[in-house]
Amino acid sequence: MPSLSRLSMAAAALAAGLLVAAPGQAAPAAKAKPAAAAKASTWPSAPGDMSLGNPAAPVHVVEYLSLTCPHCAHFNETTFPAFRAKYVDTGRVYYTIRELLTAPPQVAAAGFLMARCGDGSHYFAIVDQVFRSQPKWQSGQIKPIFLEIAKANGLTEAQFNACLTDEKAQDALEKRIQYAVETDHVTGTPTFFVNGEQLPNASVPELADLEAAVAKAQKAGRR
């Protein structure tokens, strides 16, 4: 995971227009907005939380993820849809994404900045599409792939470029990374918390693992 100084360097590289890289090379950076809720969340929030579901649900699941993390992409494709349908969309779980950057950090940052572009209403769709685009990155041409995703979510090329070079958005991203490292002490992705308790991260959780953690939290009645 990049240090804050490395993140600042990534932002500077982004501002200079460096937006082409494949995993293992130098790359870009990114932007966002919290999801609207009908009422205040029961759960403590962190800077820039992006959430789905019922904020008054008895269980709060937080996932720290990076858009360049292949394990996160695997979870997004194989486990999250069933978890969302069973728990989040039914109001049983309040689900929150918190952002972290893994190598190459500029690419992860660019994806997050793009996801938060505009009013952030396409955040979760863009996160999903960036994950699913990972197999295309081997060409090293990341910008055309991200631009295609941006346009599919209603952004013009000018808006896309403006979001990636927005200094306030870059500063906000840096604050989110600082919170991850200094407050939640997260060092890798994916990392999950269920009602504030971190799950073992030796492997990516399966649906059964999350079901067990949710059941445990419900039984404990922790808030």
Stockholm file with secondary structure:
# STOCKHOLM 1.0

chainA/1-223         MPSLSRLSMAAAALAAGLLVAAPGQAAPAAKAKPAAAAKASTWPSAPGDMSLGNPAAPVHVVEYLSLTCPHCAHFNETTFPAFRAKYVDTGRVYYTIRELLTAPPQVAAAGFLMARCGDGSHYFAIVDQVFRSQPKWQSGQIKPIFLEIAKANGLTEAQFNACLTDEKAQDALEKRIQYAVETDHVTGTPTFFVNGEQLPNASVPELADLEAAVAKAQKAGRR
#=GR chainA/1-223 SS CCCHHHHHHHHHHHHTTCCCCCTTSCCCCCCCCCCCCSSCCSSCCCTTCEEESCTTCSEEEEEEECTTCHHHHHHHHHTHHHHIIIIITTTSEEEEEEECCCSSHHHHHHHHHHHTSTTSTTHHHHHHHHHHHGGGGGGSCHHHHHHHHHHHTTCCHHHHHHHHTCHHHHHHHHHHHHHHHHTSCCCSSSEEEETTEECCCSSCCCHHHHHHHHHHHHHHTCC
#=GC SS_cons         CCCHHHHHHHHHHHHTTCCCCCTTSCCCCCCCCCCCCSSCCSSCCCTTCEEESCTTCSEEEEEEECTTCHHHHHHHHHTHHHHIIIIITTTSEEEEEEECCCSSHHHHHHHHHHHTSTTSTTHHHHHHHHHHHGGGGGGSCHHHHHHHHHHHTTCCHHHHHHHHTCHHHHHHHHHHHHHHHHTSCCCSSSEEEETTEECCCSSCCCHHHHHHHHHHHHHHTCC
//
